[in-house]
């Protein structure tokens, strides 16, 4: 019984432990002598593996019945006077992303161990330090419930990738690293300004007056004691932001989207991604594609949608247009790529367009599909990058013109490539399908978007099938062609070894499982999505009812409803 | 006479540093090598003593220890950062120093060699900063500002062999003299407009003018404008920034680190005190804001300073020049806080007090800048001071610790959380947003993003480049230690900055009555209620 109580008391420590463990492991790693590669490898692998176990424990302790609630909370004071706190916890949405991150990391490490000396020289421990650092930052970003804490972790993911690309990348690494950092940093600085603006707006809220007039329910006031004070707690800011007018919300949405759209990346600001991906080492590419891009869409979902509902409703069609352009345009770019990594990188942009389109359809189906799509894209694109990386270590080229008919020489590799390519295209029965289907269906049903968007995005699926099948056909089938240029190192022609199969097989199993039985994810995520879309749904509802409220005497309509009605009247484009 | 004695009794720390400087002059000239070598320790001891005296005076005044004013806060910062600067200046091992000292005195190069006068000037300049902080009279403020600057002219010029140092010293001296003339002219006009040199009396006169005419007289206003522009030289703000890049590049690196911090602190303190003469006090129960002319002037200077600093920073080939422009840009950010002023402090927490944000940002900026200059000071290309990006190339391979120190300081300057620079930026930007300078914040944010370009260039050189055999580490353990402490400070204060935040929040500016500041934000309340039916 005591033991039970003891376990209970440990619960709030679970998430901080999960966040700090990889970081601590990374710092210990730096203390090891640089030539002991074996120790470094084992140390890294076990660190990520134990982090995975911690995440699984957290998932076990997590009460999935109440999956919409934030559980396993922790709360640390940082700078009291600024209202800065390190506050976090997980709901089902965060939990799934944490599981994705921690699941992929050991596999990424496993891949990185082959040819370690060739790839990293004598700086292996630095390499793994930055990877572990990135893992910590990503987990923390998914768990944060305080906006500044989230911002801190979000910025922190930049630093490891900057060094991973810049130090361990290929020829054009310096430029890629600088472009990546500058793009993301510019976006996130604007985001910081937006966050500060919302926090300031919260301090100006006349709370007592609102409670007195009944605009703010008394129990909401009790639940959010710091309303009207300087705080960055997201629940408070979300509530406060509801009192902004349309213009203010539009600026906040613009600022937040500046940060998130660069990270996702959305159509006009996507140009850093192919560069960063082609130059990054495989482990960096996988991290970037599978998890870090999701931080952008996760941020949109978690923070942008509920904070600025009026602006979201106003501008959802514009954003959706950008998404559709992104889907089709980058899909067509994929088709003409010659570099394998670039092809997959552009396909990421195209796929992330689906994700954002789903988010801005603002209904349960589309957003559920979009979240599912994020998870499955993380798995399949990550795995494709791993496959390309494995081939690159053997043949030292990524040019499609140098490669052909690899299926004959590398059958196991070819199996995995085809499998993940089909996942990525969205073959029914594999993990790409449910997400894509639900996103399109939700978009079709969305009052703001409707069938033209669904149709255009549907065309994107066809484009995706074109370029993926073109790539598979070109590289795997046809007459065998292997480069003979050994200037970059000896050409190896053996198929995947046991370690590499161990890297890819778990991902394939999960892909298949998610494709055949997506319900656990969809059902648990749905509850977490509800509170996120309620503000925007309320705005849409108010717009529909705008006329009756105007004509009524307004005595029973609440303060917010009237604001919304007034906004709807004035803010309609 | 009594007033004089009373005033002197509050100047314990300043007198301590002054005496320390005089002793340095004597010991530096001593015939015995052992005594000469003790000079550094004398300087260090006097800084420590001054720090203790500051704490002691405060404890005496308030019963318990608490940093309860701008003056003691600045004094403590000066003592603390001064110690780090001393480590960086003096971090040359004994043997190297002795041999050169014995050979001839002509080749003096403050980056390599130690001489007594150097430390005397060092301490005199710091004394000037402290005196600035406790100034309560125009004449006093002028003398204190000059005491801060004059020794720095000599410190730049002491590297006798380098023509570049001579050139920059001459530039620095003449432009400094010109700026002194400008703000002295401003002080004279202020005196002419009010008839007093004492801050209290000027403030009372200004209050009377506002009460009767609704605004201060044009002559007082012109005096203020001139004084502000003159002081811009000290903080290297546009339009008085031209000297900065040349002087920072020409001076020996430890001196550059000193220049990037000390005159700047004095300048900002002087600026706060001067602006406090015409605003930020109650008249008829109403809180007086800055006159619109000064608001416009400061707004334009802030925007120009940060933009010019960051854009020109992108174009530099020399790391020292880049960091010089970075320091100009940071002056622009800090000016935002000065512009916001101490007003509008509500019950919402610390954010909103611009002056407190300035006081917080000064050490945050100082530590990071000093650490980055110190790292450059640790490198030599064939005996010459390292300066270009190529000289830093591959630093991470050969001297990982130096590279990591550089990384920490650069990230702090860039404002990446959780380093102290990030907190400083949140503090400054938050205050500016609270004062409704939204566009200023947007410009500052874009500027921060631009600055990423050159800061990353430094990091890219350190981490991505290949090592160059011609570049060696200079055997200066103290300098490395100083850099390490400064960089560690950037992290530690990032997590434990709460203490400083409280200290800056408590820091009452003499004569400025914060309790009169409006508690609620009337404007913004209107804004919220405007959306109501």
Interface residues (C-beta under 8 A of the other chain):
Chain A: X78 X79 X80 X81 X82 X83 X84 X123 X148 X151 X152 X155 X156 X158 X159 X162 X163 X166 X167 X173 X174 X177 X178 X181 X182 X185 X186 X189 X190 X192 X193 X196 X197 X199 X200 X203 X204 X205 X206 X209 X228 X229 X230 X243 X245 X554 X559 X562 X563 X566 X567
Chain B: X346 X347 X348 X349 X350 X351 X396 X397 X411 X414 X415 X416 X417 X418 X422 X423 X425 X426 X427 X429 X430 X433 X434 X438 X441 X442 X445 X446 X448 X449 X452 X453 X456 X457 X459 X460 X463 X464 X495 X497 X498 X501 X502 X505 X521 X524 X525 X527 X528 X529 X531 X532 X533
